[in-house]
Amino acid sequence: MIKAYILIVANPGETKTVFDSLQNVKGVTQAFQVMGPYDIVAEIEVEDLADIPPILSEHIRTINGVENTTSLVTFPE
């Protein structure tokens, strides 16, 4: 299992909407609203590294209110 943490910057006033939308994204196992330079941290678990880009490009970055994302992929366990 491959894990990645997606650091999300939301447009002002849209953090809660983005957070709620993440709950319906396949592969997202957890999401947290945070303080600092990012607004949300989402955890993704997938079987293969190649599964991460489609989740990002088709399901997370397309959520209304997502301004920017940074991806942190963990080393295999």
C-alpha atoms as a printed R data frame, in Angstrom:
   type eleno elety resid chain resno       x      y       z
1  ATOM     1    CA   MET     A     1   0.000  0.000   0.000
2  ATOM     2    CA   ILE     A     2   1.320  3.428  -0.985
3  ATOM     3    CA   LYS     A     3   0.396  6.485   1.077
4  ATOM     4    CA   ALA     A     4   0.554 10.098   0.020
5  ATOM     5    CA   TYR     A     5  -0.263 13.276   1.864
6  ATOM     6    CA   ILE     A     6  -1.797 16.056  -0.182
7  ATOM     7    CA   LEU     A     7  -1.328 19.573   1.180
8  ATOM     8    CA   ILE     A     8  -4.157 21.720  -0.127
9  ATOM     9    CA   VAL     A     9  -4.536 25.484  -0.325
10 ATOM    10    CA   ALA     A    10  -8.184 26.482  -0.676
11 ATOM    11    CA   ASN     A    11  -9.574 29.750  -1.960
12 ATOM    12    CA   PRO     A    12 -10.506 32.103   0.897
13 ATOM    13    CA   GLY     A    13 -13.834 31.133   2.421
14 ATOM    14    CA   GLU     A    14 -14.020 27.758   0.649
15 ATOM    15    CA   THR     A    15 -12.015 25.521   2.993
16 ATOM    16    CA   LYS     A    16 -15.058 23.780   4.489
17 ATOM    17    CA   THR     A    17 -16.571 23.127   1.043
18 ATOM    18    CA   VAL     A    18 -13.311 21.602  -0.209
19 ATOM    19    CA   PHE     A    19 -12.950 19.570   2.985
20 ATOM    20    CA   ASP     A    20 -16.491 18.191   2.657
21 ATOM    21    CA   SER     A    21 -15.924 17.297  -1.018
22 ATOM    22    CA   LEU     A    22 -12.777 15.321  -0.143
23 ATOM    23    CA   GLN     A    23 -14.865 12.919   1.950
24 ATOM    24    CA   ASN     A    24 -16.314 11.516  -1.305
25 ATOM    25    CA   VAL     A    25 -13.025 11.043  -3.181
26 ATOM    26    CA   LYS     A    26 -12.065  7.396  -3.623
27 ATOM    27    CA   GLY     A    27  -8.622  6.789  -2.141
28 ATOM    28    CA   VAL     A    28  -8.827  9.588   0.430
29 ATOM    29    CA   THR     A    29  -8.682  7.862   3.815
30 ATOM    30    CA   GLN     A    30  -8.464 10.935   6.063
31 ATOM    31    CA   ALA     A    31  -8.566 14.699   5.770
32 ATOM    32    CA   PHE     A    32  -7.840 17.408   8.316
33 ATOM    33    CA   GLN     A    33  -8.363 21.153   8.322
34 ATOM    34    CA   VAL     A    34  -5.112 22.720   9.528
35 ATOM    35    CA   MET     A    35  -3.592 26.129  10.287
36 ATOM    36    CA   GLY     A    36  -0.522 27.441   8.512
37 ATOM    37    CA   PRO     A    37   0.413 27.835   4.853
38 ATOM    38    CA   TYR     A    38  -1.983 24.997   3.915
39 ATOM    39    CA   ASP     A    39  -5.672 24.708   4.713
40 ATOM    40    CA   ILE     A    40  -6.218 20.953   4.425
41 ATOM    41    CA   VAL     A    41  -4.066 17.821   4.633
42 ATOM    42    CA   ALA     A    42  -5.555 14.757   2.940
43 ATOM    43    CA   GLU     A    43  -4.182 11.222   3.191
44 ATOM    44    CA   ILE     A    44  -4.460  8.956   0.162
45 ATOM    45    CA   GLU     A    45  -3.877  5.196   0.150
46 ATOM    46    CA   VAL     A    46  -3.467  3.383  -3.172
47 ATOM    47    CA   GLU     A    47  -2.154  0.050  -4.374
48 ATOM    48    CA   ASP     A    48   0.218  1.508  -6.960
49 ATOM    49    CA   LEU     A    49   2.125  4.783  -7.312
50 ATOM    50    CA   ALA     A    50   0.556  5.244 -10.752
51 ATOM    51    CA   ASP     A    51  -2.862  5.567  -9.078
52 ATOM    52    CA   ILE     A    52  -1.972  8.886  -7.438
53 ATOM    53    CA   PRO     A    53  -1.821 11.251 -10.466
54 ATOM    54    CA   PRO     A    54  -5.377 10.470 -11.660
55 ATOM    55    CA   ILE     A    55  -6.782 10.996  -8.167
56 ATOM    56    CA   LEU     A    56  -5.055 14.369  -8.016
57 ATOM    57    CA   SER     A    57  -5.824 15.596 -11.512
58 ATOM    58    CA   GLU     A    58  -9.343 14.201 -11.913
59 ATOM    59    CA   HIS     A    59 -10.775 14.247  -8.390
60 ATOM    60    CA   ILE     A    60  -8.920 16.646  -6.072
61 ATOM    61    CA   ARG     A    61  -7.654 19.506  -8.224
62 ATOM    62    CA   THR     A    62 -11.052 19.702  -9.936
63 ATOM    63    CA   ILE     A    63 -12.892 20.439  -6.668
64 ATOM    64    CA   ASN     A    64 -14.233 23.992  -6.742
65 ATOM    65    CA   GLY     A    65 -12.198 26.059  -4.315
66 ATOM    66    CA   VAL     A    66  -8.893 24.177  -4.607
67 ATOM    67    CA   GLU     A    67  -6.236 26.757  -5.389
68 ATOM    68    CA   ASN     A    68  -3.051 24.685  -5.111
69 ATOM    69    CA   THR     A    69  -1.805 21.249  -4.041
70 ATOM    70    CA   THR     A    70   1.522 19.815  -2.936
71 ATOM    71    CA   SER     A    71   1.994 16.042  -2.846
72 ATOM    72    CA   LEU     A    72   4.175 14.118  -0.398
73 ATOM    73    CA   VAL     A    73   4.519 10.427  -1.240
74 ATOM    74    CA   THR     A    74   5.780  8.127   1.506
75 ATOM    75    CA   PHE     A    75   8.443  5.485   1.071
76 ATOM    76    CA   PRO     A    76   7.028  1.954   0.770
77 ATOM    77    CA   GLU     A    77   6.685  0.171   4.104
